Amino acid sequence: MKLWENTALTEKGTALQNKLFDGQTLKITGAKAGAGEVPSVNLRQQTQITDERQEITLQPVRTEDGKAVIPVLLENIEVKESYELHQVGFYAQDPEEGEILYCIAQTSEGKKIPSAAESPGFSITWNFCFQNSDTAPFEVVLDSAGLVGVEQHKKLLDSVDEIKNRIYELSSELNKKADSTVVSQGLAGKANQTDLNTLSSQVNNVKNMKIVTGNGPITVGPYGNADKWVNFPSTFSSPPIVIISNAYSSYSRGLAAVDITKTGFNARDSNMGSGTTTFYYSYVAIGK
């Protein structure tokens, strides 16, 4: 996928800039993804994303070299049908008109966003840079329900890859051991069928391991507990091992995977805060 080669401040975005007095804050309220395209010369006239498909999670803004950097996280948790991503738009709060499309980025070479059924746990991130100044500082409105530590999310995905690699290594080691045993015992004429069967079983057990991943939100009331049933993208032959993790929150206590079956499990969390809160979990299931 090419970088966002066509980016423009919309006409409404320009008007908003002109309305801001010195010291007023530009409030970015959200971002959305679209599958449509328009001629690049028409981007400034856009008031909405073309063929809007989903909202994108805004992460905390940071400042680098006098610019405001806004990381965005796109996930496919609620994507029912795959699509080609061509546009990303940022929305801002206008004091007179309410929420407006502030700026828009477009690429001619789309990025396929798979559905949740096709690729559970799919996500992609970008950093968008905006010029920041003392006269027009930035504020990004964050939705706590979608706020997730990108670094933690990456760590979980890395741990999945590590588990997969270890399984492949173990499978290779067992295969070599089995081959070596067959050769040495064949030469000696003392093949122990029980040992060979055991090794063969170990190799097959490792080879047949299945790993699936997923993530999603769980909403918990004040000082309460909640369960959310999570379906695996494919059925296991027996209940798998489930490793579950959530983005850091000082109000979350006791996130766990319970009632594990061949088809899914309950994600259980506790809320220690005084308000209803949505936590975000990721999981890895390993089994057959």
C-alpha positions in Angstrom: 0.0 0.0 0.0 1.3 3.4 -0.9 1.6 6.1 1.7 -1.3 8.6 1.9 -0.1 10.5 -1.2 -3.2 12.8 -1.3 -4.0 14.7 1.8 -6.0 17.9 2.1 -7.5 20.2 4.7 -11.2 20.4 3.8 -13.0 23.7 3.1 -14.9 23.3 6.4 -11.5 22.5 8.1 -10.0 25.7 6.7 -13.0 27.7 7.9 -12.6 26.2 11.3 -9.0 27.2 11.4 -10.0 30.8 10.6 -12.5 30.7 13.5 -10.0 29.8 16.1 -8.7 32.7 18.1 -5.1 32.7 19.4 -4.8 30.2 22.2 -8.0 28.3 21.3 -7.7 24.6 21.0 -8.4 22.6 17.8 -10.4 19.6 19.1 -10.1 16.4 17.0 -13.1 14.2 17.8 -12.7 11.1 15.7 -11.5 9.4 12.6 -13.3 7.2 10.0 -12.2 4.8 7.2 -13.8 4.7 3.8 -13.6 2.5 0.7 -14.4 5.1 -1.9 -12.3 7.5 -3.9 -12.7 11.0 -5.4 -10.4 12.9 -7.7 -7.7 14.4 -5.6 -8.7 18.0 -6.7 -12.1 17.4 -5.1 -10.8 16.3 -1.7 -11.1 19.8 -0.2 -14.9 19.9 -1.0 -15.6 16.6 0.9 -17.8 16.9 3.9 -17.9 13.1 4.7 -15.7 10.1 4.0 -16.7 8.4 0.7 -18.3 5.0 1.2 -17.7 5.1 5.0 -17.0 1.6 6.5 -15.9 2.0 10.1 -14.6 4.3 12.8 -10.9 4.3 13.7 -9.6 4.5 17.3 -7.5 7.6 18.1 -4.6 7.1 20.4 -3.0 9.8 22.7 -1.4 12.6 20.7 2.3 13.3 21.1 4.5 16.2 20.0 7.6 15.6 17.8 9.6 18.5 16.2 6.8 21.0 16.6 4.2 18.7 15.1 1.3 16.9 16.7 1.5 13.2 15.9 -1.8 11.3 16.2 -1.5 7.5 16.1 -4.6 5.7 14.9 -5.6 2.1 15.2 -7.8 0.3 12.8 -9.3 -3.1 13.8 -11.7 -5.4 12.1 -13.7 -6.5 15.2 -17.0 -5.3 13.8 -16.2 -5.6 10.1 -18.8 -7.9 8.5 -17.5 -7.7 4.9 -13.9 -7.2 3.7 -13.2 -4.0 1.8 -10.5 -1.9 0.2 -9.4 1.0 2.3 -8.8 4.2 0.3 -9.7 7.1 2.7 -9.1 8.1 6.2 -10.8 11.3 7.5 -10.3 13.2 10.7 -13.3 15.0 12.3 -13.1 18.1 14.5 -15.5 20.2 16.7 -16.7 23.4 15.1 -18.2 25.9 17.6 -21.0 26.8 15.1 -21.6 23.7 13.0 -20.7 20.9 15.4 -18.6 18.0 14.2 -17.1 18.5 10.7 -14.7 16.6 8.4 -11.5 18.5 9.2 -9.1 16.8 6.9 -8.9 13.8 4.6 -6.2 11.5 3.3 -6.6 9.3 0.3 -4.4 6.6 -1.4 -4.9 5.2 -4.9 -3.6 1.8 -3.9 -6.1 0.4 -1.5 -5.3 -1.7 1.6 -7.6 -4.8 2.0 -9.3 -4.9 5.4 -10.5 -8.4 6.0 -13.7 -9.2 7.8 -13.5 -10.5 11.4 -14.5 -13.9 10.2 -11.7 -14.0 7.6 -8.9 -12.8 9.9 -9.7 -12.5 13.6 -7.6 -10.0 15.5 -6.5 -8.1 12.4 -5.3 -4.5 13.1 -3.1 -1.9 11.5 -1.7 1.4 12.7 -0.6 4.7 11.2 0.8 8.0 12.6 -0.6 11.2 11.1 1.3 14.4 11.7 -0.3 17.8 12.1 1.4 21.2 12.5 1.1 22.3 16.1 1.6 25.8 17.5 1.1 27.9 20.6 -1.7 29.8 18.9 -3.6 26.7 17.8 -2.8 23.8 20.1 -4.2 20.3 19.6 -6.7 18.3 21.7 -7.7 14.8 20.8 -10.9 13.4 22.2 -10.2 9.7 23.2 -12.9 7.1 23.4 -11.9 5.0 26.5 -13.9 2.1 25.1 -11.5 1.8 22.2 -8.3 3.0 23.8 -5.7 0.3 23.7 -2.0 0.3 24.3 -0.5 -0.3 20.9 2.7 -1.5 22.4 0.8 -4.0 24.6 -1.2 -5.2 21.6 2.1 -5.7 19.7 3.6 -7.6 22.6 0.6 -10.0 22.6 1.0 -10.6 18.9 4.7 -11.2 19.3 4.0 -13.7 22.0 1.7 -15.6 19.7 4.4 -15.7 17.0 6.9 -16.9 19.7 4.5 -19.7 20.6 4.0 -20.7 17.0 7.8 -20.7 16.3 8.4 -22.8 19.4 5.8 -25.4 18.3 7.4 -25.6 14.8 10.8 -26.0 16.4 9.6 -28.7 18.7 7.9 -30.5 15.8 11.2 -30.4 13.8 13.2 -31.6 16.8 10.8 -34.5 17.4 10.9 -35.4 13.7 14.7 -35.5 13.7 14.6 -37.6 16.9 12.2 -40.0 15.4 14.2 -40.4 12.2 17.4 -40.9 14.2 15.8 -43.5 16.4 14.5 -45.4 13.4 17.9 -45.5 11.7 19.9 -46.4 14.8 17.5 -49.1 16.0 17.1 -50.4 12.5 20.9 -50.8 12.2 21.1 -52.5 15.5 18.1 -54.7 14.7 16.5 -53.8 18.0 13.7 -51.5 17.0 11.5 -50.7 20.0 8.0 -50.3 18.5 6.6 -48.7 21.8 9.3 -46.0 21.7 8.6 -45.3 18.0 4.9 -45.1 18.6 5.4 -42.7 21.5 7.6 -40.4 19.4 5.2 -40.6 16.5 2.4 -39.6 18.8 4.3 -36.6 20.2 5.2 -35.4 16.7 1.5 -35.7 15.6 0.3 -33.9 18.7 2.5 -30.9 18.0 1.8 -30.8 14.3 -2.0 -30.8 14.9 -1.9 -27.9 17.3 -4.1 -25.0 16.3 -3.7 -21.4 17.4 -6.4 -18.7 17.0 -6.4 -15.1 18.3 -9.0 -12.5 18.8 -9.9 -9.4 20.7 -12.9 -7.2 21.7 -14.6 -5.0 24.3 -16.3 -6.0 27.5 -18.5 -3.4 29.3 -18.7 -3.6 33.1 -21.0 -1.5 35.4 -19.7 0.4 38.4 -18.0 -1.7 41.0 -19.4 -4.8 39.2 -18.5 -7.9 37.3 -19.4 -9.0 33.8 -19.1 -12.0 31.5 -19.0 -11.8 27.7 -19.2 -14.9 25.6 -16.5 -15.1 22.9 -16.8 -17.5 20.0 -13.6 -19.0 18.5 -13.3 -18.4 14.8 -13.1 -22.2 14.4 -14.1 -25.1 16.6 -11.5 -27.1 18.5 -11.8 -30.9 19.0 -11.5 -30.3 22.8 -11.4 -27.2 25.1 -8.1 -25.4 24.3 -5.8 -23.4 26.6 -6.8 -19.7 26.5 -4.4 -16.9 27.4 -6.2 -13.5 27.8 -4.8 -10.0 28.4 -6.2 -6.5 28.5 -5.0 -3.0 27.9 -3.8 -1.4 31.2 -6.6 0.2 33.3 -6.4 1.0 37.0 -10.1 0.1 37.3 -9.8 -3.4 35.8 -9.4 -6.3 38.1 -9.4 -10.0 37.6 -9.7 -10.4 33.8 -10.0 -14.1 33.1 -11.1 -16.7 30.5 -13.7 -19.0 32.2 -16.2 -21.7 31.1 -13.9 -22.7 28.2 -15.5 -25.0 25.7 -14.6 -26.3 22.2 -16.4 -23.3 20.6 -15.6 -20.4 22.9 -15.3 -19.0 26.4 -16.5 -16.3 28.8 -14.3 -13.3 29.1 -14.8 -12.1 32.7 -13.7 -8.8 34.2 -14.3 -6.7 37.3 -14.7 -2.9 37.4 -13.3 -1.1 40.5 -14.4 2.3 39.2 -17.6 4.3 40.0 -18.7 4.5 36.4 -19.6 2.0 33.7 -16.4 1.2 31.8 -15.6 -0.7 28.6 -12.3 -2.7 28.8 -10.5 -4.1 25.8 -9.2 -7.7 25.8 -7.0 -9.8 23.5 -6.7 -13.6 23.7 -4.7 -16.5 22.3 -6.3 -20.0 22.2 -4.0 -23.1 21.7 -5.4 -26.6 21.2 -6.5 -29.2 18.7 
